[in-house]
Amino acid sequence: MDIAGLVKNSFVDYPGKIACVIFLPSCNYDCFYCHNRQLLQGGYEPLSMTSLNAFLRKRKVDIEGVVVSGGEPTIHNALSELLTNIKNFGYSVKLDTNGSNPEKVKELAEKALVDYVAVDYKAPLARYSEFAGSKIKGENALATIGYLLSSGLPFEVRTTVAPGLGEREMMEMAKELPKLPRYVLNRYRKPEIYPDKYENQVQSPALTESEIIALKPKLKQFQPNIV
Ligand code: SF4
């Protein structure tokens, strides 16, 4: 499997742990605000497994966790093998996923190959395809979240507050999600690279940080663990 990128140190990507972040290529979604478009289009320098293993061996003394991100990691058949390899070095593993593959997340959890999962929830169910790409539905993300809640595995759900998500949409999402242990709202940043067809969406205004903070008390009625 190609490794499309590596961030050697991160204090923010794995709650409570110093971690490195591995990026896997390609994605089954097409979010207009994607910041990793070079991973979707093949514009990256692959890192060999030999180099990754040398890095993991050397850094065991100062990093505790490995975040496996993308792109979308769960579309890769060799993901279990990669995670087994990382676990064999003794690292904790966090998986970042768009939630499209609940069965794969279940399989990885049952094999004890993941210790923490971050799942995206991109838009109200009825409007998912406007944000994640045509034909994409949010039911799989809800199924992934439902599984994680029942599994007891630590996890969080993340929403990028993109243009088109106003107060009404944020409230809809907070209501249609089950009560989450941690719900992270990320402020929108315009991507540098995006397809022409997304020009209008990318350039539209999104809620500002202060507007999101002002919304928090209302959202907390449904999602008390909002960050
Ligand atoms: S799910 Fe993530 S990687 Fe895939 S297109 Fe959306 S933002 Fe990009």
Boltz pocket constraint, residues with backbone or C-beta under 6 A from the ligand:
constraints:
  - pocket:
      binder: B
      contacts: [[A, 26], [A, 27], [A, 28], [A, 29], [A, 30], [A, 31], [A, 33], [A, 34], [A, 35], [A, 36], [A, 37], [A, 70], [A, 71], [A, 72], [A, 98], [A, 132]]
      max_distance: 6.0
